[in-house]
Amino acid sequence: MKTAVLLYVPNIIGYVRLLLLFIGFFFYDRAYILLPLYSIAAILDSIDGCLARRLNQTSAFGAWLDVLVDNIGRSLLWCRLYSWGIFIVCVEWTTFVCTHTMGSRWKQNFGAAPWWVKTVMDNGKRNTFFFPM
């Protein structure tokens, strides 16, 4: 991996998202701090993918970082909200490890998946709201 990929704009956004999540969950007891930070991180999640494609800064590292930060954010949330959240976290991390062992084309391996999974993961880069990005 070239070190330049570490400084791609979408990856820098990923680092910022990670920082926002950790700061927010340090202040978990203060919803007025947690909710804006978590919301900004979620908004930045949709922006980084669009920027990666528009700036031609897509990379395997960036795709991996994006999913990693998503999982960390959800893991922190599940574990803080519910005592049984660790079970959900284990399933998510197991899925992350299993899908990413398929290589860089892991998002294209959904031949037997339900229609809605195919719609979300299609080559048109659609998000979970089915809007083109």
Legacy VTK file of the C-alpha trace (Angstrom):
# vtk DataFile Version 3.0
C-alpha trace
ASCII
DATASET POLYDATA
POINTS 133 float
0.000 0.000 0.000
1.312 3.425 -0.880
1.435 5.785 2.070
-0.353 8.484 0.037
-3.609 6.550 0.426
-3.485 7.276 4.156
-3.950 10.981 3.384
-6.817 10.655 0.911
-9.590 13.079 1.857
-12.171 10.308 2.518
-9.702 8.529 4.817
-9.039 11.736 6.746
-12.813 12.014 7.172
-12.733 8.446 8.523
-10.103 9.426 11.098
-12.236 12.416 12.120
-15.283 10.150 12.452
-13.307 7.820 14.703
-12.167 10.720 16.878
-15.728 12.068 17.136
-17.023 8.650 18.205
-14.414 8.191 20.910
-14.902 11.714 22.266
-18.674 11.281 22.197
-18.609 8.031 24.074
-16.208 9.411 26.637
-19.069 11.807 27.415
-21.765 9.138 27.191
-23.635 10.463 30.241
-24.090 13.844 28.559
-26.506 13.387 25.683
-26.056 16.998 24.601
-22.433 16.108 23.742
-22.875 12.505 22.584
-25.784 13.008 20.169
-24.290 15.858 18.107
-20.921 14.098 17.846
-22.487 10.777 16.870
-24.794 12.551 14.388
-21.904 14.406 12.764
-19.975 11.130 12.484
-23.007 9.515 10.818
-23.384 12.381 8.349
-19.669 12.260 7.536
-20.086 8.530 6.844
-22.298 9.284 3.865
-20.051 12.104 2.672
-16.778 10.146 2.631
-17.997 7.559 0.122
-19.313 10.220 -2.250
-16.050 12.147 -2.019
-13.995 9.014 -2.594
-15.742 8.417 -5.910
-15.830 12.076 -6.990
-12.159 12.679 -6.153
-11.144 9.290 -7.558
-9.685 8.404 -4.163
-11.184 4.955 -3.715
-8.956 2.307 -2.183
-9.155 -1.053 -0.446
-7.812 0.632 2.687
-10.516 3.309 2.530
-13.281 0.727 2.129
-11.859 -1.247 5.039
-11.482 1.889 7.205
-15.065 2.950 6.485
-16.525 -0.367 7.611
-14.138 -0.507 10.581
-15.247 2.915 11.837
-18.907 1.960 11.273
-18.419 -1.174 13.375
-16.589 0.695 16.131
-19.367 3.290 16.300
-22.108 0.683 16.492
-20.102 -1.399 18.963
-19.682 1.519 21.330
-23.370 2.324 21.056
-24.598 -1.262 21.570
-22.312 -1.832 24.551
-23.318 1.429 26.211
-27.054 1.038 25.669
-27.656 -2.614 26.538
-26.001 -5.154 28.794
-26.555 -7.776 26.064
-25.141 -5.492 23.355
-21.887 -7.455 23.342
-23.699 -10.300 21.547
-24.731 -7.987 18.691
-21.188 -6.638 18.582
-19.767 -10.165 18.280
-22.040 -10.916 15.321
-21.082 -7.664 13.585
-17.347 -8.196 14.056
-17.601 -11.812 12.934
-19.397 -10.635 9.792
-16.725 -7.986 9.239
-13.915 -10.523 9.476
-15.689 -13.080 7.281
-16.629 -10.654 4.517
-13.244 -8.964 4.407
-11.405 -12.247 4.013
-13.039 -12.402 0.559
-10.715 -9.668 -0.664
-11.375 -6.315 -2.228
-14.456 -7.509 -4.144
-16.391 -8.635 -1.074
-19.307 -6.320 -1.894
-19.921 -8.053 -5.237
-20.387 -11.570 -3.799
-24.131 -11.460 -3.106
-25.498 -13.736 -5.842
-27.781 -15.713 -3.537
-28.727 -12.773 -1.313
-32.285 -11.416 -0.996
-33.302 -8.635 -3.430
-32.949 -5.869 -0.845
-29.357 -6.890 -0.031
-28.525 -6.871 -3.730
-30.150 -3.434 -4.057
-28.084 -1.982 -1.221
-24.848 -3.609 -2.376
-25.207 -3.173 -6.133
-22.547 -1.634 -8.345
-24.522 1.615 -8.560
-23.219 2.527 -5.098
-26.617 2.937 -3.497
-26.984 3.611 0.184
-29.454 2.014 2.581
-32.165 4.502 1.536
-31.950 3.251 -2.074
-30.889 6.667 -3.415
-28.036 6.845 -5.942
-24.906 8.494 -4.611
LINES 1 134
133 0 1 2 3 4 5 6 7 8 9 10 11 12 13 14 15 16 17 18 19 20 21 22 23 24 25 26 27 28 29 30 31 32 33 34 35 36 37 38 39 40 41 42 43 44 45 46 47 48 49 50 51 52 53 54 55 56 57 58 59 60 61 62 63 64 65 66 67 68 69 70 71 72 73 74 75 76 77 78 79 80 81 82 83 84 85 86 87 88 89 90 91 92 93 94 95 96 97 98 99 100 101 102 103 104 105 106 107 108 109 110 111 112 113 114 115 116 117 118 119 120 121 122 123 124 125 126 127 128 129 130 131 132
